[in-house]
């Protein structure tokens, strides 16, 4: 491949890519949905593969990228005009937590477990499920959180209060299984756990979907829904 040919391909690819992004908008760049994420990868692959293929000329670069850009523009247009296509291509947010209660059906529907949910919450500076009133899994895989009023951010200066030690919540029971190592690390034992559960009117570990312990705030328990 000579430099003149490569230069022409680079300039052409750059201009076509610029035009596509201008017409389609920033959604492809932001990768708002799984569809736009894959579409942006394919768009880059089309250009990258064409540039380094001696048998591909400038015409084929313009043609392939134009067709792909037209398809993306069509999808974008349909999403804006029709709710059906918006739900089809972009998907809808899923409510994983409603009124402070984890929705197990939504977790299964989105192929998630409680451990993955806790990980996503920690990435949003939320270290305990008890803090959350509502949690939505967005179509791009991120989560949106509305915290309960008592856990919403304030500053100590607002109330002229002294700072208190911060503690990390510890998961004691997850999906009906007791995490004995965590309980031992806290310095507690089985009799202590049973007593804590009895105070929450829970008689069996297997009935507990999630149990957390937070120093200074006690135990938080959510049981499996009764059939």
ROPAFI-976243 format. One record per residue (C-alpha): x, y, z; chain; residue number from 1. Coordinates in steps of 0.5 Angstrom, whole numbers, plus 500, padded with zeros to 3 digits. Example, Ala and Ser with C-alpha at 12.3 -4.5 7.8 and 13.67 -1.06 7.14 Angstrom:
<fikes>
<fike X="525" Y="491" Z="516" kette="A" nr="1"/>
<fike X="527" Y="498" Z="514" kette="A" nr="2"/>
</fikes>
This chain:
<fikes>
<fike X="500" Y="500" Z="500" kette="A" nr="1"/>
<fike X="503" Y="507" Z="498" kette="A" nr="2"/>
<fike X="503" Y="513" Z="502" kette="A" nr="3"/>
<fike X="498" Y="517" Z="497" kette="A" nr="4"/>
<fike X="493" Y="511" Z="497" kette="A" nr="5"/>
<fike X="493" Y="511" Z="505" kette="A" nr="6"/>
<fike X="493" Y="518" Z="506" kette="A" nr="7"/>
<fike X="487" Y="519" Z="501" kette="A" nr="8"/>
<fike X="483" Y="513" Z="505" kette="A" nr="9"/>
<fike X="485" Y="516" Z="512" kette="A" nr="10"/>
<fike X="482" Y="523" Z="509" kette="A" nr="11"/>
<fike X="476" Y="520" Z="506" kette="A" nr="12"/>
<fike X="474" Y="515" Z="512" kette="A" nr="13"/>
<fike X="475" Y="521" Z="517" kette="A" nr="14"/>
<fike X="470" Y="526" Z="513" kette="A" nr="15"/>
<fike X="465" Y="520" Z="513" kette="A" nr="16"/>
<fike X="466" Y="519" Z="520" kette="A" nr="17"/>
<fike X="465" Y="526" Z="522" kette="A" nr="18"/>
<fike X="459" Y="526" Z="517" kette="A" nr="19"/>
<fike X="456" Y="520" Z="520" kette="A" nr="20"/>
<fike X="457" Y="523" Z="527" kette="A" nr="21"/>
<fike X="454" Y="530" Z="526" kette="A" nr="22"/>
<fike X="447" Y="526" Z="523" kette="A" nr="23"/>
<fike X="446" Y="521" Z="528" kette="A" nr="24"/>
<fike X="448" Y="525" Z="534" kette="A" nr="25"/>
<fike X="452" Y="524" Z="540" kette="A" nr="26"/>
<fike X="448" Y="518" Z="543" kette="A" nr="27"/>
<fike X="453" Y="513" Z="539" kette="A" nr="28"/>
<fike X="459" Y="516" Z="542" kette="A" nr="29"/>
<fike X="456" Y="516" Z="549" kette="A" nr="30"/>
<fike X="454" Y="509" Z="548" kette="A" nr="31"/>
<fike X="447" Y="510" Z="551" kette="A" nr="32"/>
<fike X="445" Y="503" Z="550" kette="A" nr="33"/>
<fike X="448" Y="496" Z="548" kette="A" nr="34"/>
<fike X="445" Y="497" Z="541" kette="A" nr="35"/>
<fike X="449" Y="504" Z="540" kette="A" nr="36"/>
<fike X="455" Y="501" Z="544" kette="A" nr="37"/>
<fike X="456" Y="495" Z="539" kette="A" nr="38"/>
<fike X="454" Y="500" Z="533" kette="A" nr="39"/>
<fike X="460" Y="504" Z="535" kette="A" nr="40"/>
<fike X="465" Y="498" Z="535" kette="A" nr="41"/>
<fike X="462" Y="496" Z="528" kette="A" nr="42"/>
<fike X="463" Y="503" Z="525" kette="A" nr="43"/>
<fike X="470" Y="503" Z="528" kette="A" nr="44"/>
<fike X="472" Y="496" Z="525" kette="A" nr="45"/>
<fike X="469" Y="498" Z="518" kette="A" nr="46"/>
<fike X="474" Y="504" Z="518" kette="A" nr="47"/>
<fike X="480" Y="500" Z="521" kette="A" nr="48"/>
<fike X="479" Y="494" Z="517" kette="A" nr="49"/>
<fike X="478" Y="498" Z="510" kette="A" nr="50"/>
<fike X="484" Y="502" Z="511" kette="A" nr="51"/>
<fike X="489" Y="497" Z="512" kette="A" nr="52"/>
<fike X="486" Y="492" Z="506" kette="A" nr="53"/>
<fike X="490" Y="494" Z="500" kette="A" nr="54"/>
<fike X="484" Y="491" Z="496" kette="A" nr="55"/>
<fike X="479" Y="496" Z="499" kette="A" nr="56"/>
<fike X="479" Y="503" Z="495" kette="A" nr="57"/>
<fike X="476" Y="509" Z="497" kette="A" nr="58"/>
<fike X="469" Y="508" Z="494" kette="A" nr="59"/>
<fike X="468" Y="502" Z="498" kette="A" nr="60"/>
<fike X="470" Y="506" Z="505" kette="A" nr="61"/>
<fike X="465" Y="511" Z="503" kette="A" nr="62"/>
<fike X="460" Y="506" Z="501" kette="A" nr="63"/>
<fike X="460" Y="501" Z="507" kette="A" nr="64"/>
<fike X="460" Y="507" Z="512" kette="A" nr="65"/>
<fike X="455" Y="510" Z="508" kette="A" nr="66"/>
<fike X="450" Y="504" Z="509" kette="A" nr="67"/>
<fike X="452" Y="503" Z="516" kette="A" nr="68"/>
<fike X="451" Y="510" Z="517" kette="A" nr="69"/>
<fike X="444" Y="510" Z="514" kette="A" nr="70"/>
<fike X="442" Y="504" Z="518" kette="A" nr="71"/>
<fike X="444" Y="508" Z="524" kette="A" nr="72"/>
<fike X="440" Y="514" Z="522" kette="A" nr="73"/>
<fike X="434" Y="510" Z="521" kette="A" nr="74"/>
<fike X="434" Y="507" Z="528" kette="A" nr="75"/>
<fike X="435" Y="514" Z="531" kette="A" nr="76"/>
<fike X="429" Y="516" Z="527" kette="A" nr="77"/>
<fike X="425" Y="511" Z="529" kette="A" nr="78"/>
<fike X="427" Y="511" Z="536" kette="A" nr="79"/>
<fike X="425" Y="518" Z="536" kette="A" nr="80"/>
<fike X="418" Y="518" Z="532" kette="A" nr="81"/>
<fike X="415" Y="511" Z="535" kette="A" nr="82"/>
<fike X="415" Y="509" Z="542" kette="A" nr="83"/>
<fike X="415" Y="501" Z="540" kette="A" nr="84"/>
<fike X="422" Y="502" Z="536" kette="A" nr="85"/>
<fike X="425" Y="506" Z="542" kette="A" nr="86"/>
<fike X="423" Y="500" Z="547" kette="A" nr="87"/>
<fike X="426" Y="495" Z="542" kette="A" nr="88"/>
<fike X="432" Y="498" Z="541" kette="A" nr="89"/>
<fike X="434" Y="502" Z="547" kette="A" nr="90"/>
<fike X="430" Y="498" Z="552" kette="A" nr="91"/>
<fike X="427" Y="500" Z="559" kette="A" nr="92"/>
<fike X="430" Y="501" Z="566" kette="A" nr="93"/>
<fike X="428" Y="496" Z="571" kette="A" nr="94"/>
<fike X="427" Y="497" Z="578" kette="A" nr="95"/>
<fike X="431" Y="493" Z="582" kette="A" nr="96"/>
<fike X="429" Y="496" Z="589" kette="A" nr="97"/>
<fike X="422" Y="499" Z="590" kette="A" nr="98"/>
<fike X="420" Y="502" Z="596" kette="A" nr="99"/>
<fike X="427" Y="499" Z="600" kette="A" nr="100"/>
<fike X="425" Y="492" Z="598" kette="A" nr="101"/>
<fike X="429" Y="488" Z="593" kette="A" nr="102"/>
<fike X="425" Y="485" Z="587" kette="A" nr="103"/>
<fike X="428" Y="478" Z="586" kette="A" nr="104"/>
<fike X="424" Y="477" Z="579" kette="A" nr="105"/>
<fike X="427" Y="483" Z="576" kette="A" nr="106"/>
<fike X="434" Y="481" Z="578" kette="A" nr="107"/>
<fike X="433" Y="474" Z="575" kette="A" nr="108"/>
<fike X="430" Y="478" Z="569" kette="A" nr="109"/>
<fike X="436" Y="482" Z="568" kette="A" nr="110"/>
<fike X="441" Y="476" Z="570" kette="A" nr="111"/>
<fike X="444" Y="479" Z="576" kette="A" nr="112"/>
<fike X="445" Y="476" Z="583" kette="A" nr="113"/>
<fike X="445" Y="480" Z="590" kette="A" nr="114"/>
<fike X="452" Y="480" Z="590" kette="A" nr="115"/>
<fike X="453" Y="484" Z="583" kette="A" nr="116"/>
<fike X="447" Y="489" Z="585" kette="A" nr="117"/>
<fike X="451" Y="490" Z="592" kette="A" nr="118"/>
<fike X="457" Y="492" Z="587" kette="A" nr="119"/>
<fike X="454" Y="496" Z="583" kette="A" nr="120"/>
<fike X="451" Y="500" Z="589" kette="A" nr="121"/>
<fike X="458" Y="501" Z="592" kette="A" nr="122"/>
<fike X="460" Y="504" Z="585" kette="A" nr="123"/>
<fike X="455" Y="509" Z="587" kette="A" nr="124"/>
<fike X="458" Y="511" Z="594" kette="A" nr="125"/>
<fike X="452" Y="507" Z="597" kette="A" nr="126"/>
<fike X="455" Y="501" Z="601" kette="A" nr="127"/>
<fike X="448" Y="498" Z="604" kette="A" nr="128"/>
<fike X="442" Y="496" Z="601" kette="A" nr="129"/>
<fike X="438" Y="499" Z="607" kette="A" nr="130"/>
<fike X="440" Y="506" Z="604" kette="A" nr="131"/>
<fike X="436" Y="505" Z="598" kette="A" nr="132"/>
<fike X="429" Y="507" Z="597" kette="A" nr="133"/>
<fike X="429" Y="506" Z="589" kette="A" nr="134"/>
<fike X="434" Y="503" Z="584" kette="A" nr="135"/>
<fike X="434" Y="503" Z="577" kette="A" nr="136"/>
<fike X="438" Y="499" Z="572" kette="A" nr="137"/>
<fike X="439" Y="503" Z="566" kette="A" nr="138"/>
<fike X="439" Y="501" Z="559" kette="A" nr="139"/>
<fike X="446" Y="502" Z="559" kette="A" nr="140"/>
<fike X="448" Y="498" Z="565" kette="A" nr="141"/>
<fike X="449" Y="503" Z="570" kette="A" nr="142"/>
<fike X="444" Y="504" Z="576" kette="A" nr="143"/>
<fike X="440" Y="510" Z="578" kette="A" nr="144"/>
<fike X="439" Y="511" Z="586" kette="A" nr="145"/>
<fike X="434" Y="515" Z="590" kette="A" nr="146"/>
<fike X="436" Y="514" Z="597" kette="A" nr="147"/>
<fike X="431" Y="514" Z="603" kette="A" nr="148"/>
<fike X="431" Y="521" Z="606" kette="A" nr="149"/>
<fike X="435" Y="520" Z="612" kette="A" nr="150"/>
<fike X="441" Y="517" Z="608" kette="A" nr="151"/>
<fike X="441" Y="523" Z="603" kette="A" nr="152"/>
<fike X="447" Y="527" Z="603" kette="A" nr="153"/>
<fike X="448" Y="533" Z="608" kette="A" nr="154"/>
<fike X="454" Y="536" Z="611" kette="A" nr="155"/>
<fike X="456" Y="536" Z="618" kette="A" nr="156"/>
<fike X="457" Y="544" Z="617" kette="A" nr="157"/>
<fike X="449" Y="544" Z="616" kette="A" nr="158"/>
<fike X="448" Y="542" Z="623" kette="A" nr="159"/>
<fike X="454" Y="544" Z="626" kette="A" nr="160"/>
<fike X="455" Y="537" Z="628" kette="A" nr="161"/>
<fike X="462" Y="533" Z="630" kette="A" nr="162"/>
<fike X="464" Y="528" Z="625" kette="A" nr="163"/>
<fike X="463" Y="520" Z="627" kette="A" nr="164"/>
<fike X="467" Y="514" Z="626" kette="A" nr="165"/>
<fike X="465" Y="511" Z="619" kette="A" nr="166"/>
<fike X="463" Y="504" Z="618" kette="A" nr="167"/>
<fike X="462" Y="499" Z="612" kette="A" nr="168"/>
<fike X="456" Y="495" Z="612" kette="A" nr="169"/>
<fike X="458" Y="487" Z="612" kette="A" nr="170"/>
<fike X="453" Y="482" Z="609" kette="A" nr="171"/>
<fike X="451" Y="476" Z="614" kette="A" nr="172"/>
<fike X="446" Y="472" Z="609" kette="A" nr="173"/>
<fike X="446" Y="472" Z="602" kette="A" nr="174"/>
<fike X="440" Y="469" Z="598" kette="A" nr="175"/>
<fike X="439" Y="464" Z="604" kette="A" nr="176"/>
<fike X="446" Y="462" Z="605" kette="A" nr="177"/>
<fike X="450" Y="465" Z="612" kette="A" nr="178"/>
<fike X="457" Y="468" Z="611" kette="A" nr="179"/>
<fike X="460" Y="465" Z="617" kette="A" nr="180"/>
<fike X="467" Y="468" Z="616" kette="A" nr="181"/>
<fike X="464" Y="475" Z="616" kette="A" nr="182"/>
<fike X="460" Y="473" Z="622" kette="A" nr="183"/>
<fike X="467" Y="471" Z="626" kette="A" nr="184"/>
<fike X="471" Y="477" Z="623" kette="A" nr="185"/>
<fike X="466" Y="481" Z="627" kette="A" nr="186"/>
<fike X="467" Y="477" Z="633" kette="A" nr="187"/>
<fike X="460" Y="474" Z="633" kette="A" nr="188"/>
<fike X="457" Y="467" Z="633" kette="A" nr="189"/>
<fike X="451" Y="463" Z="631" kette="A" nr="190"/>
<fike X="447" Y="464" Z="637" kette="A" nr="191"/>
<fike X="448" Y="472" Z="636" kette="A" nr="192"/>
<fike X="446" Y="471" Z="629" kette="A" nr="193"/>
<fike X="440" Y="467" Z="631" kette="A" nr="194"/>
<fike X="438" Y="472" Z="637" kette="A" nr="195"/>
<fike X="438" Y="478" Z="631" kette="A" nr="196"/>
<fike X="434" Y="474" Z="627" kette="A" nr="197"/>
<fike X="429" Y="473" Z="632" kette="A" nr="198"/>
<fike X="428" Y="480" Z="633" kette="A" nr="199"/>
<fike X="426" Y="481" Z="626" kette="A" nr="200"/>
<fike X="421" Y="475" Z="627" kette="A" nr="201"/>
<fike X="425" Y="471" Z="622" kette="A" nr="202"/>
<fike X="426" Y="463" Z="625" kette="A" nr="203"/>
<fike X="430" Y="460" Z="619" kette="A" nr="204"/>
<fike X="437" Y="463" Z="615" kette="A" nr="205"/>
<fike X="434" Y="460" Z="609" kette="A" nr="206"/>
<fike X="428" Y="465" Z="609" kette="A" nr="207"/>
<fike X="433" Y="471" Z="609" kette="A" nr="208"/>
<fike X="434" Y="474" Z="602" kette="A" nr="209"/>
<fike X="439" Y="479" Z="605" kette="A" nr="210"/>
<fike X="442" Y="481" Z="612" kette="A" nr="211"/>
<fike X="447" Y="486" Z="613" kette="A" nr="212"/>
<fike X="450" Y="489" Z="619" kette="A" nr="213"/>
<fike X="452" Y="496" Z="620" kette="A" nr="214"/>
<fike X="455" Y="498" Z="627" kette="A" nr="215"/>
<fike X="451" Y="503" Z="630" kette="A" nr="216"/>
<fike X="445" Y="502" Z="626" kette="A" nr="217"/>
<fike X="444" Y="494" Z="627" kette="A" nr="218"/>
<fike X="442" Y="489" Z="623" kette="A" nr="219"/>
<fike X="438" Y="490" Z="616" kette="A" nr="220"/>
<fike X="434" Y="484" Z="614" kette="A" nr="221"/>
<fike X="430" Y="482" Z="607" kette="A" nr="222"/>
<fike X="426" Y="476" Z="607" kette="A" nr="223"/>
<fike X="424" Y="472" Z="601" kette="A" nr="224"/>
<fike X="417" Y="473" Z="599" kette="A" nr="225"/>
<fike X="412" Y="468" Z="602" kette="A" nr="226"/>
<fike X="408" Y="464" Z="596" kette="A" nr="227"/>
</fikes>
